[in-house]
Amino acid sequence: MLMSVRMASPLLLIFLLMIPDVFSEKAWGVSYSPSHICALKNSSVIMSCSYTYPTGYKITKVFWSKLLIHGEEPPDLSEDPEYRQRLQYLGDTQQNCTIRLSHVTQKDQHMYCFRFITNGGKWTGKPGVTLTVTDLQVEAPERVTEGHNVSLTCKSSCTLTDRPTFIWYRNSQPLTERRDRNNQLLLQSVRREDAGRYSCALHGHSYISPAAHLSVTYPPKNVSISINGSGVIVEGDSVTLICSSDSNPPALNFSWFKGGTSVGSGKIYSISKISSDHSEEYKCRSINEHGEKYSEAVTLNVMYPPRNVSVFINGSGVIVEGDSVTLSCSSDSNPPALIFSWFKENQSSAVGSGQSFSALQSGRFYCEAHNQHGSQRSDAVTVIVKGRLVILYISAGVVCGAAVIMILLIWGCRWIKKRNKAEVNHSGPHHDRHKACNDELNEPVYENELADQHGPDVCKPKLNSLVYENIPKRM
């Protein structure tokens, strides 16, 4: 039995040698791990590989090449200008054939093979390593309404070989709290502050995806009114009010209110030749498809010079020499007039100042009110000052006139008395009538005076008749 095995061994060996490349196939080889690589754009790729060859051979050259059409000699990538600076051989001349390819781009997407040459033959490891290069894209809705939830996804064109950690950016600033292995970013109860440009990246890589803009829609907020100008509004100026608001989409509907009454529409409200009638509180209302909001009220305080200036006389305009009359000046102005000047007609210089003025002499007086925006004068008022001697003369004249009247009355009475005496001497019956009149006599002065001169019963009745005829009775 042992001899038969020994005799069979040479025959088996000859049979195996007749099969082409049986030993060489097992001795010559290249293996890759992994055989498919998905790499991020601009990253570095490690292509791990190992190779074997029969004992007794000596390695003369090792290199990597792109798989070409059958029959062409594979080029050495380390001699290619496009790879020379980016390809680094990390292996050796025994069994390690690993390389690093840096800053990969879509142009680097190929199948790469390792090839080695010995003093007894050449070998290319086929199939090689397939490299796919991808970028990152943020997939997000174009807009979301404030208060809703939204999900953003960081996508690649192939499944990345390394298990990546995703990093998110908003407006180029990293969202450190959003670092995880999930390629989705979930924003809950979105606020307007969440709007912006979102991009993603992988931890440990410099490449950042193009930004995707997320728009958050919301109703008007922070509605305010600005006044075009220095802030000091003078009567006659042109004033422009501008309504602004923060909203998305931008508000296109604006309304204006003056003290609660609608006065206009549009983002801008203009007033030409403003007057004090425009002094009031103004508001604007901003509207978009998600709601509306009113601004805080702003007050237009219109400045204007004095007007309706007038003088008030405290008391009568006629006074006695040595006394005075107070004149007061009033006006309508904004700001209120604080400077008042007093003038007498036909005199160029002021005779007084202040809101009140004491006039001591006759004349026509007026006031002039001033503020920083102008001045206006009042109409003139007349003050009459009468001297005390004139009044005394008038009083003396009145007394003298009364004395003359009394003298004339006395003279008249005496004349009548004489006439009555003559009538008594010629007619007796008249005596009784005179006596009856005497009973009603109520002027004892005249009675005594006439009695002393003509006797007690002669003139008295006639005198009383004269008194009643000329002087009405007091009721």
C-alpha positions as a Markdown table, in Angstrom:
| # | Residue | x | y | z |
|---|---|---|---|---|
| 1 | Met | 0.0 | 0.0 | 0.0 |
| 2 | Leu | 2.8 | 2.4 | 0.9 |
| 3 | Met | 4.6 | 1.6 | -2.3 |
| 4 | Ser | 1.6 | 2.2 | -4.4 |
| 5 | Val | 1.3 | 5.7 | -3.0 |
| 6 | Arg | 4.9 | 6.4 | -3.6 |
| 7 | Met | 4.6 | 5.2 | -7.2 |
| 8 | Ala | 1.5 | 7.3 | -7.7 |
| 9 | Ser | 3.1 | 10.6 | -6.4 |
| 10 | Pro | 5.3 | 11.3 | -9.5 |
| 11 | Leu | 2.3 | 10.7 | -11.8 |
| 12 | Leu | 0.1 | 13.2 | -9.7 |
| 13 | Leu | 2.8 | 15.8 | -9.8 |
| 14 | Ile | 3.2 | 15.5 | -13.6 |
| 15 | Phe | -0.6 | 15.8 | -13.9 |
| 16 | Leu | -0.7 | 19.0 | -11.9 |
| 17 | Leu | 2.1 | 20.5 | -13.8 |
| 18 | Met | 0.2 | 19.9 | -17.0 |
| 19 | Ile | -2.6 | 22.2 | -15.7 |
| 20 | Pro | -1.6 | 25.8 | -16.7 |
| 21 | Asp | -0.9 | 28.3 | -13.8 |
| 22 | Val | -2.2 | 26.0 | -11.1 |
| 23 | Phe | 0.6 | 27.0 | -8.7 |
| 24 | Ser | 1.0 | 30.5 | -10.0 |
| 25 | Glu | -2.7 | 31.3 | -9.6 |
| 26 | Lys | -2.4 | 30.6 | -5.9 |
| 27 | Ala | 0.9 | 32.3 | -5.5 |
| 28 | Trp | 0.3 | 35.5 | -7.4 |
| 29 | Gly | -2.6 | 37.7 | -6.2 |
| 30 | Val | -3.9 | 41.1 | -5.0 |
| 31 | Ser | -6.8 | 41.7 | -2.6 |
| 32 | Tyr | -8.6 | 45.0 | -1.8 |
| 33 | Ser | -10.6 | 46.0 | 1.3 |
| 34 | Pro | -13.1 | 47.5 | 0.6 |
| 35 | Ser | -13.5 | 47.0 | -3.1 |
| 36 | His | -16.0 | 49.9 | -3.4 |
| 37 | Ile | -15.4 | 53.3 | -1.8 |
| 38 | Cys | -17.8 | 56.2 | -1.6 |
| 39 | Ala | -15.8 | 59.3 | -0.7 |
| 40 | Leu | -16.7 | 62.8 | 0.0 |
| 41 | Lys | -15.6 | 65.5 | -2.4 |
| 42 | Asn | -12.3 | 67.1 | -1.4 |
| 43 | Ser | -11.6 | 64.4 | 1.2 |
| 44 | Ser | -8.7 | 61.9 | 1.3 |
| 45 | Val | -9.2 | 58.2 | 0.5 |
| 46 | Ile | -7.3 | 55.2 | 1.8 |
| 47 | Met | -7.3 | 52.3 | -0.6 |
| 48 | Ser | -6.1 | 49.3 | 1.5 |
| 49 | Cys | -4.7 | 46.3 | -0.4 |
| 50 | Ser | -2.2 | 43.4 | -0.1 |
| 51 | Tyr | -0.5 | 41.2 | -2.6 |
| 52 | Thr | 1.4 | 37.9 | -2.8 |
| 53 | Tyr | 3.8 | 36.3 | -5.2 |
| 54 | Pro | 5.8 | 33.0 | -5.3 |
| 55 | Thr | 8.9 | 32.6 | -3.2 |
| 56 | Gly | 12.1 | 33.2 | -5.0 |
| 57 | Tyr | 10.9 | 36.1 | -7.1 |
| 58 | Lys | 12.2 | 39.6 | -6.5 |
| 59 | Ile | 9.9 | 42.7 | -6.8 |
| 60 | Thr | 11.4 | 45.3 | -9.2 |
| 61 | Lys | 8.5 | 47.8 | -9.4 |
| 62 | Val | 5.1 | 48.4 | -7.7 |
| 63 | Phe | 2.5 | 51.1 | -8.8 |
| 64 | Trp | -1.2 | 51.9 | -9.0 |
| 65 | Ser | -3.0 | 52.5 | -12.3 |
| 66 | Lys | -6.5 | 53.1 | -13.6 |
| 67 | Leu | -8.1 | 50.2 | -15.3 |
| 68 | Leu | -7.8 | 50.7 | -19.1 |
| 69 | Ile | -9.0 | 49.0 | -22.2 |
| 70 | His | -7.6 | 45.5 | -22.6 |
| 71 | Gly | -4.3 | 45.4 | -24.4 |
| 72 | Glu | -3.1 | 48.8 | -23.3 |
| 73 | Glu | -0.2 | 49.1 | -20.9 |
| 74 | Pro | -1.5 | 50.5 | -17.5 |
| 75 | Pro | 0.1 | 53.8 | -16.7 |
| 76 | Asp | 1.8 | 54.6 | -13.4 |
| 77 | Leu | -0.4 | 57.2 | -11.6 |
| 78 | Ser | 2.6 | 58.5 | -9.6 |
| 79 | Glu | 4.0 | 59.8 | -13.0 |
| 80 | Asp | 0.6 | 61.3 | -14.0 |
| 81 | Pro | 0.6 | 65.1 | -13.4 |
| 82 | Glu | -3.0 | 64.9 | -12.2 |
| 83 | Tyr | -2.1 | 62.5 | -9.5 |
| 84 | Arg | 1.5 | 63.1 | -8.8 |
| 85 | Gln | 1.0 | 65.5 | -5.9 |
| 86 | Arg | -2.1 | 63.8 | -4.5 |
| 87 | Leu | -1.1 | 60.1 | -4.5 |
| 88 | Gln | 1.0 | 58.7 | -1.6 |
| 89 | Tyr | 2.1 | 55.0 | -1.6 |
| 90 | Leu | 1.9 | 53.7 | 2.0 |
| 91 | Gly | 2.8 | 50.0 | 1.3 |
| 92 | Asp | 6.1 | 48.2 | 0.8 |
| 93 | Thr | 7.7 | 45.7 | -1.7 |
| 94 | Gln | 6.7 | 42.6 | 0.2 |
| 95 | Gln | 2.9 | 42.4 | 0.7 |
| 96 | Asn | 1.4 | 45.8 | 1.6 |
| 97 | Cys | 0.1 | 47.9 | -1.3 |
| 98 | Thr | -2.0 | 50.6 | 0.4 |
| 99 | Ile | -2.2 | 54.1 | -1.0 |
| 100 | Arg | -3.8 | 57.5 | 0.0 |
| 101 | Leu | -5.4 | 59.7 | -2.6 |
| 102 | Ser | -6.0 | 63.3 | -1.4 |
| 103 | His | -8.5 | 66.0 | -2.5 |
| 104 | Val | -10.6 | 63.7 | -4.6 |
| 105 | Thr | -13.1 | 65.1 | -7.1 |
| 106 | Gln | -15.7 | 63.7 | -9.5 |
| 107 | Lys | -12.9 | 63.4 | -12.1 |
| 108 | Asp | -11.3 | 60.8 | -9.9 |
| 109 | Gln | -14.2 | 58.4 | -10.2 |
| 110 | His | -12.6 | 55.2 | -11.7 |
| 111 | Met | -11.6 | 51.7 | -10.9 |
| 112 | Tyr | -8.0 | 51.6 | -9.6 |
| 113 | Cys | -5.7 | 48.5 | -9.7 |
| 114 | Phe | -2.4 | 47.6 | -8.1 |
| 115 | Arg | 0.3 | 46.2 | -10.4 |
| 116 | Phe | 3.7 | 44.8 | -9.5 |
| 117 | Ile | 6.6 | 43.5 | -11.6 |
| 118 | Thr | 9.1 | 40.9 | -10.6 |
| 119 | Asn | 12.3 | 39.6 | -12.1 |
| 120 | Gly | 10.2 | 36.7 | -13.4 |
| 121 | Gly | 6.8 | 38.2 | -14.4 |
| 122 | Lys | 4.1 | 40.9 | -14.0 |
| 123 | Trp | 0.8 | 40.9 | -12.1 |
| 124 | Thr | -2.2 | 43.3 | -12.1 |
| 125 | Gly | -4.9 | 42.9 | -9.4 |
| 126 | Lys | -8.2 | 42.8 | -11.2 |
| 127 | Pro | -10.9 | 43.8 | -10.5 |
| 128 | Gly | -9.6 | 46.7 | -8.6 |
| 129 | Val | -11.1 | 49.3 | -6.2 |
| 130 | Thr | -14.1 | 51.3 | -7.5 |
| 131 | Leu | -14.1 | 54.9 | -6.3 |
| 132 | Thr | -17.2 | 57.1 | -6.3 |
| 133 | Val | -16.9 | 60.7 | -5.3 |
| 134 | Thr | -20.0 | 62.5 | -3.9 |
| 135 | Asp | -20.8 | 66.0 | -2.7 |
| 136 | Leu | -23.5 | 66.9 | -0.1 |
| 137 | Gln | -26.8 | 68.5 | -0.7 |
| 138 | Val | -29.3 | 69.9 | 1.8 |
| 139 | Glu | -32.8 | 69.0 | 1.0 |
| 140 | Ala | -35.3 | 71.4 | 2.6 |
| 141 | Pro | -38.7 | 72.9 | 1.9 |
| 142 | Glu | -38.6 | 76.4 | 0.4 |
| 143 | Arg | -40.7 | 77.9 | 3.2 |
| 144 | Val | -42.4 | 77.0 | 6.4 |
| 145 | Thr | -44.9 | 78.9 | 8.5 |
| 146 | Glu | -43.9 | 80.1 | 11.9 |
| 147 | Gly | -44.9 | 77.6 | 14.6 |
| 148 | His | -44.8 | 74.5 | 12.3 |
| 149 | Asn | -42.2 | 71.7 | 12.3 |
| 150 | Val | -39.7 | 71.2 | 9.4 |
| 151 | Ser | -37.1 | 68.5 | 8.6 |
| 152 | Leu | -33.9 | 69.1 | 6.6 |
| 153 | Thr | -31.9 | 66.3 | 5.1 |
| 154 | Cys | -28.1 | 66.1 | 4.2 |
| 155 | Lys | -28.0 | 63.9 | 1.1 |
| 156 | Ser | -25.1 | 62.3 | -0.8 |
| 157 | Ser | -25.2 | 60.5 | -4.1 |
| 158 | Cys | -23.8 | 57.3 | -2.6 |
| 159 | Thr | -23.6 | 55.7 | 0.8 |
| 160 | Leu | -20.5 | 57.0 | 2.4 |
| 161 | Thr | -18.0 | 54.3 | 3.3 |
| 162 | Asp | -17.1 | 55.6 | 6.7 |
| 163 | Arg | -20.0 | 56.0 | 9.1 |
| 164 | Pro | -20.1 | 59.8 | 9.2 |
| 165 | Thr | -21.0 | 62.3 | 11.9 |
| 166 | Phe | -23.0 | 65.2 | 10.4 |
| 167 | Ile | -22.6 | 68.8 | 11.3 |
| 168 | Trp | -25.1 | 71.5 | 10.5 |
| 169 | Tyr | -24.6 | 75.2 | 9.8 |
| 170 | Arg | -26.9 | 78.1 | 9.7 |
| 171 | Asn | -25.7 | 81.2 | 8.0 |
| 172 | Ser | -22.1 | 79.7 | 8.1 |
| 173 | Gln | -22.3 | 79.3 | 11.9 |
| 174 | Pro | -22.2 | 75.8 | 13.3 |
| 175 | Leu | -25.2 | 74.5 | 15.2 |
| 176 | Thr | -23.2 | 72.6 | 17.8 |
| 177 | Glu | -26.3 | 71.1 | 19.4 |
| 178 | Arg | -27.1 | 69.5 | 16.0 |
| 179 | Arg | -24.2 | 67.1 | 15.7 |
| 180 | Asp | -25.2 | 63.4 | 15.3 |
| 181 | Arg | -25.0 | 60.5 | 13.0 |
| 182 | Asn | -28.5 | 61.1 | 11.6 |
| 183 | Asn | -28.4 | 63.0 | 8.4 |
| 184 | Gln | -31.6 | 64.8 | 9.2 |
| 185 | Leu | -32.1 | 68.1 | 11.1 |
| 186 | Leu | -35.5 | 68.5 | 12.7 |
| 187 | Leu | -36.7 | 72.0 | 13.7 |
| 188 | Gln | -39.7 | 72.0 | 15.9 |
| 189 | Ser | -42.1 | 74.9 | 16.3 |
| 190 | Val | -40.2 | 77.0 | 13.9 |
| 191 | Arg | -39.5 | 80.6 | 14.8 |
| 192 | Arg | -38.7 | 83.5 | 12.4 |
| 193 | Glu | -35.1 | 83.4 | 13.8 |
| 194 | Asp | -34.8 | 79.9 | 12.3 |
| 195 | Ala | -34.9 | 81.3 | 8.8 |
| 196 | Gly | -31.5 | 81.4 | 7.0 |
| 197 | Arg | -29.1 | 79.5 | 4.8 |
| 198 | Tyr | -28.5 | 75.9 | 6.0 |
| 199 | Ser | -25.6 | 73.7 | 5.0 |
| 200 | Cys | -24.1 | 70.4 | 6.2 |
| 201 | Ala | -20.7 | 68.8 | 6.6 |
| 202 | Leu | -19.1 | 65.7 | 7.9 |
| 203 | His | -17.1 | 65.7 | 11.1 |
| 204 | Gly | -13.4 | 65.6 | 10.3 |
| 205 | His | -13.9 | 66.9 | 6.7 |
| 206 | Ser | -13.4 | 70.3 | 5.3 |
| 207 | Tyr | -16.0 | 70.1 | 2.7 |
| 208 | Ile | -19.3 | 71.9 | 3.4 |
| 209 | Ser | -22.4 | 71.5 | 1.2 |
| 210 | Pro | -23.9 | 74.4 | -0.7 |
| 211 | Ala | -26.4 | 76.3 | 1.4 |
| 212 | Ala | -30.2 | 75.8 | 1.1 |
| 213 | His | -32.4 | 78.8 | 2.1 |
| 214 | Leu | -35.2 | 78.1 | 4.5 |
| 215 | Ser | -37.8 | 80.9 | 4.6 |
| 216 | Val | -40.1 | 81.2 | 7.6 |
| 217 | Thr | -43.3 | 83.0 | 6.9 |
| 218 | Tyr | -45.0 | 85.1 | 9.7 |
| 219 | Pro | -47.4 | 88.0 | 10.1 |
| 220 | Pro | -46.3 | 91.6 | 10.5 |
| 221 | Lys | -44.2 | 92.4 | 13.7 |
| 222 | Asn | -42.4 | 95.4 | 15.0 |
| 223 | Val | -44.6 | 97.8 | 13.0 |
| 224 | Ser | -43.3 | 101.4 | 13.5 |
| 225 | Ile | -43.5 | 104.9 | 12.0 |
| 226 | Ser | -40.5 | 107.0 | 11.1 |
| 227 | Ile | -40.8 | 110.7 | 10.3 |
| 228 | Asn | -38.7 | 112.0 | 7.4 |
| 229 | Gly | -36.9 | 115.1 | 8.7 |
| 230 | Ser | -35.1 | 116.6 | 11.6 |
| 231 | Gly | -38.0 | 115.9 | 14.0 |
| 232 | Val | -38.9 | 119.6 | 14.4 |
| 233 | Ile | -42.0 | 120.3 | 12.3 |
| 234 | Val | -42.8 | 123.9 | 11.4 |
| 235 | Glu | -46.0 | 125.0 | 9.9 |
| 236 | Gly | -45.7 | 125.1 | 6.1 |
| 237 | Asp | -43.2 | 122.2 | 6.0 |
| 238 | Ser | -43.7 | 119.1 | 4.0 |
| 239 | Val | -43.7 | 116.0 | 6.2 |
| 240 | Thr | -43.4 | 112.3 | 5.1 |
| 241 | Leu | -44.4 | 109.4 | 7.4 |
| 242 | Ile | -43.0 | 106.0 | 6.6 |
| 243 | Cys | -44.6 | 102.7 | 7.9 |
| 244 | Ser | -42.2 | 99.8 | 8.3 |
| 245 | Ser | -42.7 | 96.3 | 9.6 |
| 246 | Asp | -41.0 | 92.9 | 9.9 |
| 247 | Ser | -43.0 | 90.3 | 8.1 |
| 248 | Asn | -42.6 | 87.4 | 5.6 |
| 249 | Pro | -43.7 | 87.7 | 3.0 |
| 250 | Pro | -43.3 | 91.5 | 3.1 |
| 251 | Ala | -46.4 | 93.4 | 3.8 |
| 252 | Leu | -47.8 | 95.2 | 0.8 |
| 253 | Asn | -51.0 | 96.6 | 2.4 |
| 254 | Phe | -50.7 | 99.7 | 4.7 |
| 255 | Ser | -53.3 | 101.9 | 6.1 |
| 256 | Trp | -53.0 | 105.3 | 8.0 |
| 257 | Phe | -55.1 | 106.6 | 10.8 |
| 258 | Lys | -55.3 | 110.0 | 12.4 |
| 259 | Gly | -56.8 | 109.9 | 15.9 |
| 260 | Gly | -58.8 | 106.8 | 14.9 |
| 261 | Thr | -59.9 | 108.1 | 11.5 |
| 262 | Ser | -58.6 | 106.6 | 8.3 |
| 263 | Val | -56.7 | 109.2 | 6.3 |
| 264 | Gly | -54.8 | 107.3 | 3.7 |
| 265 | Ser | -53.1 | 104.1 | 2.5 |
| 266 | Gly | -49.7 | 103.0 | 1.2 |
| 267 | Lys | -46.3 | 102.6 | 2.9 |
| 268 | Ile | -45.7 | 106.4 | 2.7 |
| 269 | Tyr | -48.1 | 109.1 | 3.9 |
| 270 | Ser | -47.2 | 112.6 | 2.9 |
| 271 | Ile | -48.5 | 116.0 | 4.1 |
| 272 | Ser | -47.6 | 119.1 | 2.1 |
| 273 | Lys | -47.7 | 122.5 | 3.8 |
| 274 | Ile | -48.5 | 121.1 | 7.2 |
| 275 | Ser | -50.6 | 123.2 | 9.6 |
| 276 | Ser | -51.5 | 123.1 | 13.2 |
| 277 | Asp | -54.7 | 121.2 | 12.1 |
| 278 | His | -52.5 | 118.2 | 11.4 |
| 279 | Ser | -51.3 | 118.0 | 15.0 |
| 280 | Glu | -52.6 | 114.7 | 16.2 |
| 281 | Glu | -51.6 | 111.1 | 16.9 |
| 282 | Tyr | -51.0 | 108.9 | 13.8 |
| 283 | Lys | -50.9 | 105.1 | 13.5 |
| 284 | Cys | -50.3 | 102.8 | 10.6 |
| 285 | Arg | -51.5 | 99.2 | 10.0 |
| 286 | Ser | -49.5 | 96.6 | 8.2 |
| 287 | Ile | -51.1 | 93.5 | 6.6 |
| 288 | Asn | -49.9 | 90.4 | 4.9 |
| 289 | Glu | -51.4 | 87.0 | 4.2 |
| 290 | His | -50.7 | 85.7 | 7.7 |
| 291 | Gly | -52.2 | 88.6 | 9.7 |
| 292 | Glu | -52.0 | 92.3 | 10.6 |
| 293 | Lys | -50.6 | 94.6 | 13.2 |
| 294 | Tyr | -50.9 | 98.3 | 14.2 |
| 295 | Ser | -47.9 | 100.5 | 15.1 |
| 296 | Glu | -47.6 | 102.5 | 18.2 |
| 297 | Ala | -49.0 | 106.0 | 17.9 |
| 298 | Val | -46.7 | 108.9 | 17.0 |
| 299 | Thr | -47.7 | 112.5 | 17.6 |
| 300 | Leu | -47.1 | 115.3 | 15.1 |
| 301 | Asn | -46.4 | 118.4 | 17.0 |
| 302 | Val | -46.6 | 121.3 | 14.5 |
| 303 | Met | -44.7 | 124.5 | 15.5 |
| 304 | Tyr | -46.1 | 127.8 | 14.4 |
| 305 | Pro | -45.5 | 131.5 | 15.1 |
| 306 | Pro | -47.9 | 133.7 | 17.2 |
| 307 | Arg | -51.3 | 134.4 | 15.7 |
| 308 | Asn | -54.6 | 135.9 | 16.9 |
| 309 | Val | -52.6 | 138.3 | 19.1 |
| 310 | Ser | -55.0 | 140.6 | 21.0 |
| 311 | Val | -54.9 | 143.1 | 23.9 |
| 312 | Phe | -57.4 | 142.9 | 26.8 |
| 313 | Ile | -58.0 | 146.0 | 28.9 |
| 314 | Asn | -58.5 | 145.3 | 32.6 |
| 315 | Gly | -61.2 | 147.7 | 33.4 |
| 316 | Ser | -62.1 | 150.9 | 31.5 |
| 317 | Gly | -59.9 | 152.5 | 29.0 |
| 318 | Val | -60.6 | 155.9 | 30.6 |
| 319 | Ile | -58.6 | 156.7 | 33.7 |
| 320 | Val | -57.8 | 159.8 | 35.9 |
| 321 | Glu | -54.4 | 161.3 | 35.7 |
| 322 | Gly | -52.1 | 159.7 | 38.2 |
| 323 | Asp | -53.9 | 156.3 | 37.9 |
| 324 | Ser | -52.9 | 153.4 | 35.6 |
| 325 | Val | -54.8 | 150.8 | 33.5 |
| 326 | Thr | -53.4 | 147.2 | 33.0 |
| 327 | Leu | -53.2 | 145.8 | 29.5 |
| 328 | Ser | -52.8 | 142.1 | 28.9 |
| 329 | Cys | -51.5 | 140.5 | 25.7 |
| 330 | Ser | -52.6 | 137.0 | 24.6 |
| 331 | Ser | -51.7 | 134.9 | 21.6 |
| 332 | Asp | -52.0 | 131.4 | 20.0 |
| 333 | Ser | -48.6 | 129.9 | 19.2 |
| 334 | Asn | -46.5 | 126.7 | 19.5 |
| 335 | Pro | -44.4 | 126.8 | 21.5 |
| 336 | Pro | -46.2 | 129.4 | 23.6 |
| 337 | Ala | -44.8 | 132.9 | 23.2 |
| 338 | Leu | -42.6 | 134.0 | 26.1 |
| 339 | Ile | -41.5 | 137.4 | 24.8 |
| 340 | Phe | -44.0 | 140.2 | 24.6 |
| 341 | Ser | -43.2 | 143.8 | 23.6 |
| 342 | Trp | -45.4 | 146.9 | 24.0 |
| 343 | Phe | -45.5 | 149.8 | 21.7 |
| 344 | Lys | -47.3 | 153.1 | 21.5 |
| 345 | Glu | -48.4 | 154.2 | 18.0 |
| 346 | Asn | -46.1 | 156.6 | 16.3 |
| 347 | Gln | -43.2 | 155.5 | 18.5 |
| 348 | Ser | -40.6 | 153.2 | 17.1 |
| 349 | Ser | -39.1 | 152.0 | 20.4 |
| 350 | Ala | -40.9 | 149.7 | 22.8 |
| 351 | Val | -42.5 | 151.3 | 25.9 |
| 352 | Gly | -42.7 | 148.0 | 27.8 |
| 353 | Ser | -42.3 | 144.3 | 27.9 |
| 354 | Gly | -44.0 | 141.2 | 29.5 |
| 355 | Gln | -47.4 | 139.8 | 29.0 |
| 356 | Ser | -49.0 | 142.6 | 31.1 |
| 357 | Phe | -48.3 | 146.4 | 30.8 |
| 358 | Ser | -49.5 | 149.3 | 32.9 |
| 359 | Ala | -50.5 | 152.4 | 30.8 |
| 360 | Leu | -50.1 | 155.8 | 32.6 |
| 361 | Gln | -50.8 | 158.1 | 29.7 |
| 362 | Ser | -53.2 | 158.5 | 26.9 |
| 363 | Gly | -52.6 | 156.9 | 23.5 |
| 364 | Arg | -53.1 | 153.9 | 21.3 |
| 365 | Phe | -51.1 | 150.8 | 22.5 |
| 366 | Tyr | -50.5 | 147.4 | 20.9 |
| 367 | Cys | -48.4 | 144.4 | 21.8 |
| 368 | Glu | -46.1 | 142.1 | 19.8 |
| 369 | Ala | -45.8 | 138.4 | 20.7 |
| 370 | His | -42.6 | 136.4 | 19.8 |
| 371 | Asn | -41.4 | 132.8 | 19.7 |
| 372 | Gln | -38.6 | 131.1 | 17.8 |
| 373 | His | -40.7 | 130.8 | 14.7 |
| 374 | Gly | -41.9 | 134.4 | 14.3 |
| 375 | Ser | -43.9 | 137.2 | 15.7 |
| 376 | Gln | -47.2 | 139.0 | 15.3 |
| 377 | Arg | -48.6 | 142.3 | 16.6 |
| 378 | Ser | -52.1 | 143.0 | 17.9 |
| 379 | Asp | -54.5 | 145.7 | 16.9 |
| 380 | Ala | -54.1 | 148.9 | 18.9 |
| 381 | Val | -56.4 | 149.8 | 21.9 |
| 382 | Thr | -57.0 | 153.4 | 23.1 |
| 383 | Val | -56.3 | 154.6 | 26.6 |
| 384 | Ile | -57.7 | 158.0 | 27.7 |
| 385 | Val | -56.3 | 159.8 | 30.7 |
| 386 | Lys | -58.4 | 162.8 | 32.0 |
| 387 | Gly | -56.8 | 165.4 | 34.3 |
| 388 | Arg | -58.2 | 166.1 | 37.8 |
| 389 | Leu | -58.6 | 170.0 | 37.2 |
| 390 | Val | -60.9 | 169.3 | 34.2 |
| 391 | Ile | -63.1 | 167.2 | 36.4 |
| 392 | Leu | -63.1 | 169.9 | 39.1 |
| 393 | Tyr | -64.2 | 172.5 | 36.5 |
| 394 | Ile | -67.0 | 170.3 | 35.3 |
| 395 | Ser | -68.2 | 169.8 | 38.9 |
| 396 | Ala | -68.0 | 173.6 | 39.6 |
| 397 | Gly | -70.0 | 174.2 | 36.4 |
| 398 | Val | -72.7 | 171.9 | 37.5 |
| 399 | Val | -73.0 | 173.6 | 40.9 |
| 400 | Cys | -73.1 | 177.0 | 39.4 |
| 401 | Gly | -75.7 | 176.0 | 36.9 |
| 402 | Ala | -77.9 | 174.7 | 39.8 |
| 403 | Ala | -77.4 | 178.0 | 41.7 |
| 404 | Val | -78.5 | 180.0 | 38.6 |
| 405 | Ile | -81.6 | 177.9 | 38.3 |
| 406 | Met | -82.5 | 178.4 | 41.9 |
| 407 | Ile | -82.0 | 182.2 | 41.5 |
| 408 | Leu | -84.3 | 182.2 | 38.5 |
| 409 | Leu | -86.9 | 180.2 | 40.4 |
| 410 | Ile | -86.8 | 182.7 | 43.3 |
| 411 | Trp | -87.1 | 185.6 | 40.9 |
| 412 | Gly | -90.0 | 184.0 | 39.1 |
| 413 | Cys | -91.8 | 183.4 | 42.4 |
| 414 | Arg | -91.5 | 187.0 | 43.4 |
| 415 | Trp | -92.8 | 188.2 | 40.0 |
| 416 | Ile | -95.8 | 185.9 | 40.3 |
| 417 | Lys | -96.4 | 187.1 | 43.8 |
| 418 | Lys | -96.7 | 190.7 | 42.7 |
| 419 | Arg | -99.1 | 189.7 | 39.9 |
| 420 | Asn | -101.3 | 187.8 | 42.4 |
| 421 | Lys | -101.4 | 190.8 | 44.7 |
| 422 | Ala | -102.7 | 193.0 | 41.9 |
| 423 | Glu | -105.4 | 190.4 | 41.1 |
| 424 | Val | -106.5 | 190.3 | 44.8 |
| 425 | Asn | -107.1 | 194.0 | 44.8 |
| 426 | His | -109.4 | 193.8 | 41.8 |
| 427 | Ser | -111.3 | 190.6 | 42.4 |
| 428 | Gly | -112.6 | 189.3 | 45.8 |
| 429 | Pro | -113.8 | 185.8 | 44.8 |
| 430 | His | -110.3 | 184.8 | 43.9 |
| 431 | His | -109.4 | 185.1 | 47.5 |
| 432 | Asp | -111.3 | 181.9 | 48.4 |
| 433 | Arg | -109.5 | 179.9 | 45.6 |
| 434 | His | -106.2 | 181.1 | 46.9 |
| 435 | Lys | -107.0 | 180.1 | 50.3 |
| 436 | Ala | -108.0 | 176.6 | 49.2 |
| 437 | Cys | -104.7 | 176.3 | 47.5 |
| 438 | Asn | -102.9 | 177.3 | 50.6 |
| 439 | Asp | -104.2 | 174.3 | 52.4 |
| 440 | Glu | -102.3 | 172.0 | 50.0 |
| 441 | Leu | -99.0 | 174.0 | 50.1 |
| 442 | Asn | -96.0 | 171.7 | 50.8 |
| 443 | Glu | -93.2 | 174.2 | 50.5 |
| 444 | Pro | -92.8 | 175.9 | 53.8 |
| 445 | Val | -89.7 | 177.7 | 52.7 |
| 446 | Tyr | -91.5 | 179.6 | 50.0 |
| 447 | Glu | -94.4 | 180.1 | 52.2 |
| 448 | Asn | -92.4 | 181.8 | 55.0 |
| 449 | Glu | -90.5 | 183.9 | 52.6 |
| 450 | Leu | -93.6 | 185.2 | 50.9 |
| 451 | Ala | -95.5 | 185.6 | 54.1 |
| 452 | Asp | -92.9 | 187.8 | 55.5 |
| 453 | Gln | -93.0 | 190.1 | 52.5 |
| 454 | His | -96.7 | 190.1 | 51.4 |
| 455 | Gly | -98.7 | 188.7 | 54.3 |
| 456 | Pro | -99.8 | 185.2 | 55.1 |
| 457 | Asp | -102.6 | 184.7 | 52.5 |
| 458 | Val | -101.6 | 186.7 | 49.4 |
| 459 | Cys | -99.1 | 184.8 | 47.3 |
| 460 | Lys | -99.0 | 181.3 | 48.7 |
| 461 | Pro | -101.8 | 179.7 | 46.7 |
| 462 | Lys | -100.4 | 181.0 | 43.4 |
| 463 | Leu | -96.9 | 179.8 | 44.3 |
| 464 | Asn | -98.1 | 176.3 | 44.9 |
| 465 | Ser | -100.0 | 176.3 | 41.6 |
| 466 | Leu | -96.7 | 177.3 | 39.9 |
| 467 | Val | -94.8 | 174.5 | 41.6 |
| 468 | Tyr | -97.2 | 171.8 | 40.5 |
| 469 | Glu | -97.4 | 173.1 | 37.0 |
| 470 | Asn | -93.6 | 173.1 | 36.4 |
| 471 | Ile | -92.3 | 170.3 | 38.5 |
| 472 | Pro | -93.7 | 166.8 | 38.0 |
| 473 | Lys | -94.6 | 164.9 | 41.1 |
| 474 | Arg | -92.3 | 162.1 | 42.2 |
| 475 | Met | -94.1 | 158.8 | 42.3 |
